[in-house]
Amino acid sequence: MATLFSADSALMRGLGVLADVMVLNLLFVVTSIPLLTLGASLTALNFTAMRIATGECNSVTGDYFRSFRRNFRQATVIWLVLLAMIAVLAAWYVVVTNLNYGAFAELMLLAVWYVLAFNFAAAALFVFPYLANFEGRTRDVLGNARRLSWKHPFTALAALALIGLAVIVTVFYPQFTGYGLIWLFVGFAGIATINGRLFAGVFAKYIAAAPSASDQR
């Protein structure tokens, strides 16, 4: 029993990680309330989640706000760019599904839309984790995130699958998420921490070369 509750036992380490994830989730929810700050919040969320996943986090609050402040301006610009791209994709979908181009033309346009939407989603998953770890001009961050999503498709698919599963369960089986309460307590940070392990493995291959290759923002 003493071993079970000792500071270095698996149970206590697990409870420590859970506590860190809960604190991280609260910070993310609070700082995301002004939607304009969501880019910086996502960057800080991913930065801290990756540190939790790899056991490098000593202070959730310190790591979170350090990343939030450092990347606020660039993350906000990137967030606005992504919003504009989402608006374009949404407008494209509305036009294709509401105008009569003919069955074949509609099928082809929808096929192109789905390909672009998938590529956009995969690249967007890498954008804020990338910004949390590397410096560079905004166009380089966006371009490198897109290239990483192509170079590591299984990581992108796994991250998308986890997020997609969470959304499906929330929408169709809300009782399993406590009708949204899990999202308030651990949901966002929990998913970010699981995905953080995947992203950390990818970025570890490039971090050594980053100081000489990255551009100044």
C-alpha beads as a LAMMPS data file, in Angstrom:
LAMMPS data file: protein, C-alpha beads

217 atoms
216 bonds

1 atom types
1 bond types

-500.0 500.0 xlo xhi
-500.0 500.0 ylo yhi
-500.0 500.0 zlo zhi

Masses

1 110.0

Atoms # bond

1 1 1 0.000 0.000 0.000
2 1 1 2.838 2.368 0.825
3 1 1 4.406 1.588 -2.533
4 1 1 1.111 2.198 -4.328
5 1 1 0.837 5.723 -2.926
6 1 1 4.524 6.631 -3.019
7 1 1 5.425 9.738 -4.995
8 1 1 7.069 7.789 -7.836
9 1 1 4.419 5.062 -8.187
10 1 1 2.534 4.619 -11.454
11 1 1 -0.717 5.632 -9.751
12 1 1 0.646 8.899 -8.391
13 1 1 2.387 9.751 -11.646
14 1 1 -0.858 9.106 -13.489
15 1 1 -2.804 11.299 -11.076
16 1 1 -0.174 13.995 -11.495
17 1 1 -0.570 13.920 -15.278
18 1 1 -4.358 14.042 -14.910
19 1 1 -4.086 17.083 -12.647
20 1 1 -1.788 18.798 -15.176
21 1 1 -4.236 18.044 -17.987
22 1 1 -7.139 19.478 -15.989
23 1 1 -5.231 22.682 -15.244
24 1 1 -4.201 22.957 -18.904
25 1 1 -7.790 22.460 -20.039
26 1 1 -9.005 25.224 -17.737
27 1 1 -6.332 27.625 -19.009
28 1 1 -7.240 26.835 -22.613
29 1 1 -10.967 27.320 -22.102
30 1 1 -10.542 30.629 -20.257
31 1 1 -8.043 32.147 -22.694
32 1 1 -10.122 31.040 -25.697
33 1 1 -13.297 32.858 -24.642
34 1 1 -12.344 35.878 -26.775
35 1 1 -12.326 33.971 -30.071
36 1 1 -9.649 36.293 -31.430
37 1 1 -7.155 34.730 -29.020
38 1 1 -7.890 31.162 -30.113
39 1 1 -4.754 30.942 -32.262
40 1 1 -2.492 31.820 -29.342
41 1 1 -4.484 29.515 -27.064
42 1 1 -4.117 26.585 -29.465
43 1 1 -0.387 27.212 -29.763
44 1 1 0.044 27.327 -25.986
45 1 1 -2.211 24.280 -25.573
46 1 1 -0.123 22.217 -27.975
47 1 1 3.184 23.444 -26.547
48 1 1 2.229 22.527 -22.985
49 1 1 0.488 19.281 -23.983
50 1 1 3.606 18.073 -25.792
51 1 1 5.699 18.841 -22.713
52 1 1 3.248 16.933 -20.522
53 1 1 3.254 13.995 -22.951
54 1 1 7.050 13.819 -22.963
55 1 1 7.463 14.394 -19.218
56 1 1 9.219 17.759 -19.672
57 1 1 6.570 19.977 -18.068
58 1 1 7.531 21.408 -14.683
59 1 1 4.860 24.126 -14.554
60 1 1 1.691 23.934 -16.635
61 1 1 0.817 27.572 -16.005
62 1 1 4.367 28.788 -16.663
63 1 1 4.746 26.832 -19.899
64 1 1 1.290 27.834 -21.117
65 1 1 1.617 31.574 -20.648
66 1 1 5.208 31.608 -21.867
67 1 1 4.068 30.160 -25.196
68 1 1 0.898 32.285 -25.238
69 1 1 2.813 35.556 -24.886
70 1 1 5.671 34.604 -27.204
71 1 1 3.457 33.526 -30.093
72 1 1 0.413 35.732 -29.597
73 1 1 0.842 38.049 -32.576
74 1 1 1.859 35.447 -35.147
75 1 1 -0.634 32.847 -33.907
76 1 1 -3.442 35.405 -34.204
77 1 1 -2.477 36.200 -37.793
78 1 1 -2.356 32.493 -38.647
79 1 1 -5.725 31.935 -36.957
80 1 1 -7.286 34.690 -39.088
81 1 1 -5.745 33.196 -42.246
82 1 1 -7.177 29.782 -41.374
83 1 1 -10.580 31.331 -40.712
84 1 1 -10.499 32.967 -44.139
85 1 1 -9.638 29.630 -45.752
86 1 1 -12.472 27.929 -43.855
87 1 1 -14.851 30.608 -45.130
88 1 1 -13.710 29.986 -48.723
89 1 1 -14.197 26.226 -48.377
90 1 1 -17.617 26.726 -46.800
91 1 1 -18.696 29.098 -49.565
92 1 1 -17.458 26.632 -52.197
93 1 1 -19.494 23.816 -50.603
94 1 1 -22.652 25.940 -50.433
95 1 1 -22.329 26.966 -54.084
96 1 1 -21.654 23.429 -55.325
97 1 1 -24.530 21.872 -53.394
98 1 1 -27.107 24.554 -54.217
99 1 1 -26.550 25.346 -57.891
100 1 1 -27.486 23.003 -60.692
101 1 1 -24.280 22.188 -62.557
102 1 1 -25.403 18.726 -63.534
103 1 1 -24.757 15.490 -61.640
104 1 1 -21.305 14.801 -63.108
105 1 1 -20.022 18.362 -62.641
106 1 1 -21.319 18.447 -59.072
107 1 1 -19.665 15.108 -58.306
108 1 1 -16.315 16.297 -59.651
109 1 1 -16.463 19.631 -57.828
110 1 1 -17.394 17.896 -54.583
111 1 1 -14.561 15.397 -55.048
112 1 1 -12.085 18.254 -55.449
113 1 1 -13.621 19.985 -52.420
114 1 1 -13.223 16.908 -50.222
115 1 1 -9.592 16.491 -51.262
116 1 1 -8.827 20.148 -50.522
117 1 1 -10.762 20.057 -47.252
118 1 1 -8.888 16.959 -46.091
119 1 1 -5.518 18.479 -46.990
120 1 1 -6.479 21.698 -45.235
121 1 1 -7.568 19.865 -42.072
122 1 1 -4.400 17.756 -41.986
123 1 1 -2.160 20.790 -42.463
124 1 1 -4.120 22.852 -39.920
125 1 1 -3.489 20.161 -37.305
126 1 1 0.255 20.701 -37.696
127 1 1 0.216 24.516 -37.793
128 1 1 -0.073 25.387 -34.104
129 1 1 2.068 22.505 -32.791
130 1 1 4.715 23.540 -35.345
131 1 1 4.537 27.196 -34.281
132 1 1 4.881 26.097 -30.651
133 1 1 8.239 24.469 -31.435
134 1 1 9.812 26.398 -34.306
135 1 1 10.288 29.980 -35.381
136 1 1 9.776 31.275 -38.873
137 1 1 7.857 33.674 -41.045
138 1 1 4.114 33.114 -41.192
139 1 1 4.164 31.814 -44.758
140 1 1 6.975 29.412 -43.820
141 1 1 5.032 28.123 -40.811
142 1 1 1.985 27.473 -42.990
143 1 1 4.066 25.912 -45.764
144 1 1 6.084 23.693 -43.436
145 1 1 2.934 22.538 -41.648
146 1 1 1.474 21.507 -44.995
147 1 1 4.646 19.674 -45.994
148 1 1 4.816 17.869 -42.641
149 1 1 1.227 16.693 -43.042
150 1 1 2.199 15.185 -46.416
151 1 1 5.435 13.703 -45.115
152 1 1 3.809 12.176 -42.024
153 1 1 0.344 11.122 -43.235
154 1 1 -0.158 8.459 -40.562
155 1 1 0.377 11.022 -37.808
156 1 1 -2.115 13.354 -39.480
157 1 1 -4.637 10.537 -39.936
158 1 1 -4.276 9.358 -36.338
159 1 1 -4.741 12.891 -34.971
160 1 1 -7.728 13.510 -37.250
161 1 1 -9.255 10.162 -36.290
162 1 1 -8.988 10.945 -32.570
163 1 1 -10.570 14.369 -32.984
164 1 1 -13.230 12.985 -35.317
165 1 1 -14.105 10.212 -32.867
166 1 1 -14.399 12.726 -30.024
167 1 1 -16.718 14.917 -32.107
168 1 1 -18.882 11.953 -33.160
169 1 1 -19.241 10.725 -29.584
170 1 1 -20.074 14.250 -28.372
171 1 1 -22.725 14.820 -31.043
172 1 1 -24.373 11.387 -31.208
173 1 1 -23.701 10.008 -27.721
174 1 1 -23.602 13.119 -25.506
175 1 1 -24.247 11.093 -22.353
176 1 1 -20.733 9.645 -22.632
177 1 1 -19.238 13.130 -22.390
178 1 1 -21.480 14.215 -19.538
179 1 1 -23.329 16.444 -22.009
180 1 1 -20.232 18.526 -22.571
181 1 1 -18.830 18.560 -19.040
182 1 1 -15.835 16.406 -19.983
183 1 1 -14.813 19.059 -22.507
184 1 1 -14.788 21.664 -19.731
185 1 1 -12.666 19.527 -17.406
186 1 1 -10.224 17.517 -19.543
187 1 1 -11.476 17.178 -23.124
188 1 1 -9.424 19.679 -25.106
189 1 1 -6.209 19.167 -23.163
190 1 1 -6.692 15.393 -23.046
191 1 1 -6.869 15.127 -26.824
192 1 1 -3.989 17.594 -27.218
193 1 1 -1.834 15.522 -24.849
194 1 1 -2.506 12.272 -26.716
195 1 1 -1.810 13.957 -30.031
196 1 1 1.126 15.716 -28.403
197 1 1 2.921 12.398 -28.122
198 1 1 2.490 11.915 -31.880
199 1 1 3.628 15.437 -32.782
200 1 1 6.578 15.319 -30.383
201 1 1 7.831 12.191 -32.130
202 1 1 7.631 13.938 -35.495
203 1 1 9.222 17.209 -34.391
204 1 1 12.063 15.480 -32.556
205 1 1 13.500 14.600 -35.971
206 1 1 13.734 18.274 -36.944
207 1 1 14.468 20.134 -33.700
208 1 1 18.242 19.595 -33.918
209 1 1 18.377 21.363 -37.290
210 1 1 15.927 24.131 -36.369
211 1 1 18.386 26.796 -35.030
212 1 1 20.336 26.929 -38.273
213 1 1 17.379 26.485 -40.598
214 1 1 14.724 28.690 -39.064
215 1 1 14.163 32.291 -40.133
216 1 1 13.663 35.172 -37.781
217 1 1 10.096 36.243 -37.372

Bonds

1 1 1 2
2 1 2 3
3 1 3 4
4 1 4 5
5 1 5 6
6 1 6 7
7 1 7 8
8 1 8 9
9 1 9 10
10 1 10 11
11 1 11 12
12 1 12 13
13 1 13 14
14 1 14 15
15 1 15 16
16 1 16 17
17 1 17 18
18 1 18 19
19 1 19 20
20 1 20 21
21 1 21 22
22 1 22 23
23 1 23 24
24 1 24 25
25 1 25 26
26 1 26 27
27 1 27 28
28 1 28 29
29 1 29 30
30 1 30 31
31 1 31 32
32 1 32 33
33 1 33 34
34 1 34 35
35 1 35 36
36 1 36 37
37 1 37 38
38 1 38 39
39 1 39 40
40 1 40 41
41 1 41 42
42 1 42 43
43 1 43 44
44 1 44 45
45 1 45 46
46 1 46 47
47 1 47 48
48 1 48 49
49 1 49 50
50 1 50 51
51 1 51 52
52 1 52 53
53 1 53 54
54 1 54 55
55 1 55 56
56 1 56 57
57 1 57 58
58 1 58 59
59 1 59 60
60 1 60 61
61 1 61 62
62 1 62 63
63 1 63 64
64 1 64 65
65 1 65 66
66 1 66 67
67 1 67 68
68 1 68 69
69 1 69 70
70 1 70 71
71 1 71 72
72 1 72 73
73 1 73 74
74 1 74 75
75 1 75 76
76 1 76 77
77 1 77 78
78 1 78 79
79 1 79 80
80 1 80 81
81 1 81 82
82 1 82 83
83 1 83 84
84 1 84 85
85 1 85 86
86 1 86 87
87 1 87 88
88 1 88 89
89 1 89 90
90 1 90 91
91 1 91 92
92 1 92 93
93 1 93 94
94 1 94 95
95 1 95 96
96 1 96 97
97 1 97 98
98 1 98 99
99 1 99 100
100 1 100 101
101 1 101 102
102 1 102 103
103 1 103 104
104 1 104 105
105 1 105 106
106 1 106 107
107 1 107 108
108 1 108 109
109 1 109 110
110 1 110 111
111 1 111 112
112 1 112 113
113 1 113 114
114 1 114 115
115 1 115 116
116 1 116 117
117 1 117 118
118 1 118 119
119 1 119 120
120 1 120 121
121 1 121 122
122 1 122 123
123 1 123 124
124 1 124 125
125 1 125 126
126 1 126 127
127 1 127 128
128 1 128 129
129 1 129 130
130 1 130 131
131 1 131 132
132 1 132 133
133 1 133 134
134 1 134 135
135 1 135 136
136 1 136 137
137 1 137 138
138 1 138 139
139 1 139 140
140 1 140 141
141 1 141 142
142 1 142 143
143 1 143 144
144 1 144 145
145 1 145 146
146 1 146 147
147 1 147 148
148 1 148 149
149 1 149 150
150 1 150 151
151 1 151 152
152 1 152 153
153 1 153 154
154 1 154 155
155 1 155 156
156 1 156 157
157 1 157 158
158 1 158 159
159 1 159 160
160 1 160 161
161 1 161 162
162 1 162 163
163 1 163 164
164 1 164 165
165 1 165 166
166 1 166 167
167 1 167 168
168 1 168 169
169 1 169 170
170 1 170 171
171 1 171 172
172 1 172 173
173 1 173 174
174 1 174 175
175 1 175 176
176 1 176 177
177 1 177 178
178 1 178 179
179 1 179 180
180 1 180 181
181 1 181 182
182 1 182 183
183 1 183 184
184 1 184 185
185 1 185 186
186 1 186 187
187 1 187 188
188 1 188 189
189 1 189 190
190 1 190 191
191 1 191 192
192 1 192 193
193 1 193 194
194 1 194 195
195 1 195 196
196 1 196 197
197 1 197 198
198 1 198 199
199 1 199 200
200 1 200 201
201 1 201 202
202 1 202 203
203 1 203 204
204 1 204 205
205 1 205 206
206 1 206 207
207 1 207 208
208 1 208 209
209 1 209 210
210 1 210 211
211 1 211 212
212 1 212 213
213 1 213 214
214 1 214 215
215 1 215 216
216 1 216 217
